[in-house]
Amino acid sequence: MAAKARVDALRAAGRSIIDFTIGEPDFPTPPHIVMAGINALRAGHTRYTGSAGTPALRAAIAEKLARENGLTYAPDHIVAGNGAKHIIFNAFAATLNEGDEVIIPTPYWVSYPDMVAINGGTSVIVPCDACTGFKLTPEALEKSITERTRWLILNTPNNPTGAVYSEAELRALCDVLVRYPQVWLMTDEIYEHFLYVGARHISPLQIAPTLASRTLVVNGVSKAYAMTGWRIGYGAGPRSLTNAIALLISQSTTCPNAMSQAAAVVALTGPQDCVKEASDLFAVRRDHMGSLLNDIPGIDCMMPDGAFYVFPSVAGLIGKVTPQGTILKTDVDVMTFFLEEAGVATIDGSSYGQPSYLRMSFATSTEQITLGCRQISAAVSQLNKQ
């Protein structure tokens, strides 16, 4: 959001900026879903709903989880909120006491540690680098668990790297969790539909159903259905937890908005062609952006297996000197250089707990990807030329 605000300010000042920062599809919400929202308004769905969401939406989520993920949840084990972030925040608010620990593998979505801190918890950051495919290993997980550990957050497909855990990798992690009954699992699966070159999304509970009594599955409609502004996310888990989340929602935002819930029902139960079309389009853009970036000296881009981001290393540019004589000392300096000299907005890897990298979204047109990468290449070619 801060990056988007920076881009908007530069554009308002007359700069032409190519934006690779924002994590949302660049195409509109599919027409049949939009019409469902319009029809809901016309039918008078303009009032409060239950704090956990409408019965229709919770039933649609239960049906989706069974159909796509092989998970069985009764609607009263499901809570809907104003986006997946809302569910995660309230789950922490409901469960964390001062000093409780939450294990967060790097690179992580930027909001996780802040949400833990706001709710009195302590983030235990576990470095996961390119050698492990940016994925948590069972050995690293076990070393990080203490008596104060309350949660492990697992995000697959991952933002920002696009890493996708395999069945074997998830099984090994679940085997560790089984031995530590005080540790709950929060699995953030918001990018589950965007997978490439044979990658397969697996929910950990498909492998270890015995963890269901201490697992919260988090998802939403924002990414898959291009519904970021509709603000509907959901969690499925033990009723004691989902009821607590609903109670907190009742005292903060009251409920998700009625119109968006009606549209989300149609998104989840209606034709799914739009999701497949989006994934196919992102696959083309992924290949294009990754190829162009890997042609630039000093940039090394590991191709993601999921989500719609690349996470290239810019370590080869650190230490270089700009035409103005400025030394690029960090990934933040590289990000600033790309913005000011190339007119391309990216996000520094340090914000995701992984210095020397940048996150770049390919949820934009092929034309913008081509132009942006060309402008980055031209700017990089000027480094060390004074």
C-alpha positions, -999 to 999 in steps of 0.1 A, spaced: 0 0 0 29 24 8 45 15 -25 12 22 -44 9 56 -26 45 64 -37 36 55 -73 4 76 -72 23 106 -59 49 104 -86 23 100 -113 4 130 -99 37 150 -103 38 141 -140 61 111 -139 54 80 -161 58 51 -137 54 14 -145 40 -3 -113 52 -38 -104 42 -34 -67 6 -40 -61 -7 -75 -54 -39 -76 -73 -50 -88 -107 -51 -61 -134 -84 -73 -149 -119 -66 -137 -141 -88 -115 -159 -113 -139 -193 -99 -151 -214 -127 -136 -200 -119 -101 -205 -82 -106 -241 -88 -116 -246 -109 -84 -236 -79 -64 -259 -56 -83 -288 -81 -80 -281 -83 -42 -285 -45 -39 -317 -46 -60 -331 -74 -38 -325 -53 -7 -294 -70 7 -283 -37 22 -286 -46 59 -264 -61 86 -257 -98 84 -245 -122 110 -210 -114 122 -196 -147 109 -212 -142 75 -245 -152 59 -256 -188 60 -254 -189 22 -218 -177 21 -207 -201 49 -224 -230 31 -207 -220 -2 -173 -219 15 -179 -253 30 -188 -266 -4 -157 -251 -20 -134 -265 7 -149 -300 1 -148 -297 -37 -114 -282 -42 -94 -291 -11 -109 -323 2 -116 -307 36 -149 -312 54 -162 -283 75 -197 -276 88 -208 -240 81 -206 -232 118 -168 -239 117 -164 -211 91 -162 -174 96 -162 -147 69 -144 -113 73 -134 -82 55 -106 -99 36 -82 -127 46 -61 -102 65 -91 -95 88 -94 -132 96 -57 -135 104 -56 -104 126 -86 -115 146 -73 -150 150 -42 -135 166 -63 -112 187 -84 -141 200 -54 -164 208 -22 -145 216 -12 -135 251 17 -111 258 49 -129 248 34 -158 229 55 -167 200 45 -171 163 69 -188 139 71 -170 106 94 -184 79 111 -159 56 104 -145 31 70 -136 47 41 -114 37 48 -80 52 17 -79 75 24 -111 95 49 -97 120 31 -65 125 -2 -82 132 16 -105 157 32 -75 174 -1 -55 176 -17 -84 194 11 -87 220 29 -117 204 65 -122 195 75 -131 159 101 -159 157 116 -152 122 131 -184 106 153 -176 76 146 -197 45 168 -189 16 171 -199 -21 190 -231 -11 157 -245 3 136 -229 -24 126 -203 2 107 -230 21 108 -240 58 125 -273 66 114 -296 94 148 -292 111 145 -254 111 109 -256 124 117 -279 153 146 -257 164 123 -227 165 96 -243 187 96 -233 224 71 -236 253 58 -202 243 52 -211 206 15 -206 198 13 -206 160 32 -215 128 21 -195 98 25 -213 65 18 -194 33 16 -216 1 18 -206 -26 40 -180 -11 39 -142 -13 65 -129 -22 85 -158 -37 58 -180 -53 72 -210 -36 48 -240 -34 53 -268 -8 52 -303 -21 33 -331 -5 65 -346 10 76 -312 23 42 -306 40 42 -341 54 76 -336 71 64 -303 86 32 -318 99 51 -347 114 70 -321 135 38 -303 145 22 -335 157 48 -338 184 41 -303 198 4 -301 207 7 -265 219 15 -252 184 -14 -243 161 -11 -241 123 -23 -211 103 -23 -219 66 -27 -190 43 -39 -204 9 -50 -172 -8 -30 -179 -40 -39 -215 -43 -53 -213 -79 -22 -197 -95 2 -226 -101 27 -232 -129 47 -260 -145 31 -289 -128 30 -274 -93 1 -287 -72 -16 -270 -42 -21 -292 -12 -37 -281 20 -17 -295 50 -49 -309 65 -52 -332 35 -20 -348 47 -24 -345 85 -61 -344 93 -52 -350 130 -41 -314 131 -76 -301 123 -84 -294 160 -56 -268 160 -55 -255 124 -70 -224 108 -73 -225 70 -74 -190 57 -85 -180 22 -106 -155 3 -120 -144 -31 -97 -114 -36 -70 -130 -58 -87 -159 -76 -118 -138 -87 -101 -104 -90 -123 -92 -61 -96 -73 -40 -119 -43 -34 -149 -64 -24 -131 -74 8 -143 -110 15 -120 -135 32 -127 -165 54 -113 -189 79 -122 -225 86 -112 -242 119 -123 -253 153 -156 -238 163 -142 -224 195 -118 -203 174 -141 -193 146 -167 -183 172 -141 -161 190 -131 -145 157 -168 -138 150 -172 -123 184 -143 -99 178 -158 -90 144 -191 -82 160 -174 -56 182 -153 -40 155 -167 -41 120 -200 -59 129 -200 -81 97 -187 -83 62 -208 -62 38 -240 -79 25 -235 -71 -12 -200 -86 -13 -211 -117 5 -238 -123 -21 -213 -118 -49 -188 -142 -32 -214 -169 -31 -218 -167 -68 -180 -166 -72 -175 -198 -52 -204 -218 -66 -206 -204 -102 -185 -211 -133 -148 -214 -126 -136 -208 -161 -125 -172 -151 -101 -186 -125 -84 -210 -151 -82 -182 -176 -65 -159 -151 -40 -186 -142 -31 -193 -178 -26 -156 -184 -3 -153 -154 17 -183 -165 26 -165 -198 34 -133 -179 56 -152 -154 77 -168 -182 80 -134 -199 91 -114 -169 114 -140 -156 131 -144 -189 136 -106 -194 150 -102 -158 174 -130 -162 189 -113 -193 199 -83 -171 234 -86 -157 234 -85 -119 198 -99 -116 191 -136 -109 154 -145 -110 143 -179 -97 111 -188 -115 81 -191 -91 58 -221 -89 28 -201 -78 12 -168 -70 18 -138 -93 52 -125 -82 88 -130 -91 114 -125 -64 147 -118 -81 180 -115 -64 197 -81 -70 228 -90 -50 248 -86 -82 239 -49 -83 247 -41 -47 280 -22 -46 275 -7 -80 277 30 -85 250 51 -102 259 78 -128 254 103 -100 280 87 -79 257 70 -54 267 35 -42 239 10 -41 244 -5 -7 212 -24 -1 181 -37 -19 163 -6 -8 189 15 -27 183 -7 -58 145 -3 -55 150 35 -52 173 35 -82 148 16 -103 120 40 -93 140 72 -99 161 63 -129 141 36 -147 106 48 -137 97 13 -124 82 7 -90 92 -25 -71 93 -35 -35 125 -42 -15 130 -77 -2 140 -64 32 103 -56 38 97 -94 34 125 -104 57 149 -112 28 175 -85 20 191 -83 -15 159 -92 -33 130 -74 -49 94 -84 -52 79 -77 -86 43 -84 -95 34 -98 -130 -3 -90 -125 0 -65 -152 0 -65 -190 27 -81 -211 33 -47 -227 40 -31 -193 62 -60 -183 82 -57 -215 86 -19 -212 94 -20 -175 121 -46 -178 136 -27 -208 138 4 -187 154 -15 -158 179 -30 -182 188 4 -196 192 19 -161 214 -11 -150 236 -6 -181 245 29 -167 258 17 -134 295 23 -128 296 47 -157 304 81 -142 
